[in-house]
Structures are given as C-alpha cells and as structure tokens.
Amino acid sequence: MLTLYGFGRVNSKVVGLTRDLRVLWTLEELGVPYRVHGLDHPAGEHMSEEYRRLNPFSQVPVLDDDGFVLTETGAILLYLAEKTGRLIPADLQGRAQVTRWCFAALNTLEPPLFQIVMIDLFGAADPTGAQRRPELVQWAGRALTALEDWLRERPYLTGEAFTVADILMTTVLREVRNAGVLDGFPRVSAYRERCEARPAWQRTLEAYEQRLGAPAGSAR
C-alpha cells in the first residue's frame, strides 16, 4: 500500500496551493490504492524527529511505498509513472522529454511564480514585496511567453498525451491563478483549464477539501 504523508491541516491562505496536491492528483490518475497520512502543519507535526527521519528537510509531501521512502514532488511523480508504466512514454527519449518538462516546471516556471504568490499572500507583512513584484512578473512573463509559443501546436507539453509533466506544470501555474499573471497568455490559460477539467483532478480537490475541513470550492 502506498502511503502519502500530506497535509491534514494548513493555514487557510494556502488551501489549494500545497504541493501534496501534485502527488494526490497523480495517484488519482493512476487509480492505484493509497492512503493519506495527514499532518497538522500549523501544529508543527512536520518538524518532529519521527518525520525528519522520512524527510530531513521537514517538507511535505513524502511517499512511502512499503518501506521505500521518497521525497521531492518531481521525483515522486516520475517514480509513480515509472512504477506503473503510465503517464509517461515507454521509450527512453519519450521519458527524457517528460523529465525535461518536469524540470522546466520546477526550475524555470516555478521560481518567479512562487515568489509572486508569496508576496501576494504576505501583503504588507513583506516590506519589499511591492518593489520586487514587477521584476518578478517580467521574469515570469519571459518564461510564460516561451510556454505560450510551445503550446501553439500541441495540447500537452510533450504532444498529444497527458503526462506527469502536465501535472507538475499545471499545479505550478495554479500558484498564480488569482494574481493576474496569466491574463496575457490565452494558450497557457486554456492549457491549465484543459488539464484541470480532468475527472481525477476534480476527485483530488474534493477529497483534499474534505480532509482539510475546508469549504467546498475553496481549493479551486
């Protein structure tokens, strides 16, 4: 049985932004049996010595596959795809392209987008946020312009097939869904909507909101 150490309680500001959603979505797409061990983040449960033995950085999520422990969402998604032979091509070069786009989501798109959403969440509590935000939006815009062009002739990142790279990219793009950053990128926005329309994502959100005790629709 796969066990995912995810969030059981979080600050209401980050509902729908937590990175365990990436793994939960993948598990729902794959249809494999799993259970969720919910951690009380505000209470500091992720900082316990027991949890540090699973993840030395005290970050969430962690995947435990019958004693095989794995951290980092990109690594977890690729592992699950390789384990099941789904959401990833069978050939070496096809798998390399999926890996490439996983790295692009996490290393090229997410750094500016994550900083923007943190500035927006902290508001006046971040004294330099308003000064830094325009430059971050420009940085994000350069990456989004390239992604907009890439999606011109393909529905998903590597072509016709939905893969774990699309799960990572969509959850990264969701970080700024209320920030206005995607407004000038219609193909990127349509891509995100296309991915989020998948039934597995809808199931993921419903179960996530129930586990957190969050109002229905608050994670969308």
Protein Blocks (a to p, Z undefined) as FASTA:
>chain_A
ZZddddfbdcfklgojamklmmmmmmmmnopacddddddfknommmpmklmmmmmnopac
dddeehiacehjklmmmmmmmmnopaiafbfklmmmmmmmmmmmmmmmmmmmmmmmmmmm
nmmmlmklmmmmmmmmmmmmmmmmmmmmmmmmocbfnljbccfklmmmmmmmmmmmmnom
mmmmmklmmmmmmmmmpmklmmmmmmmmmmnopaehklZZ
